[in-house]
Amino acid sequence: MLKLSELKYRVGAKKKKMRVGRGTSAGKGKTCGRGHKGQTSRSGGTKGTRFEGGQTPIYRRLPKRGFKNYPFKKSYTLISLDKLNKLEGEVSKQSLGVVGLLKVVGTGELSKALIVKADKFTASAKKKIEAAGGQCLT
């Protein structure tokens, strides 16, 4: 029985693409299969994917709704107290190798006094760090 994975081209069925634009004797010389004149005969001569034949495109006809804050959105790297428990002394972005903003969340327990420098702390994280005898610095 023939399987799809076993299908192959017959020998000689696939032809190599010719190098175009190499003279009239090359078979696709002179205009290189692009025809004469017009937009598509020139380099870069294609319309954009959103082009609708000159009519106002749908993305301009439909009303825009809502507010997009993507360029100004703050994204934090989250770190839990469980992970801080494995560290010693003073903990900062540099010691953790974090690029950007750092936020400490209160997941887990902290059993040692640490000085933690971060951009933001959750209320539970701050309470647990201070209860263990540590400090929260921003």
Buried (B, 14 or more C-beta within 10 A) or exposed (E): EEEEEEEEEEEEEEEEEEEBEEEEEEEBBEEBEBEEEEEEEEEEEEEEEEEEEEEEEEEEEEEEEEEEEEEEEEEBBBBBBEBBBEBEEBBEBEEBEBEEBBBBBBBBEBEEEBEBBBBBBBEEBBEBBBEBEBEBEE
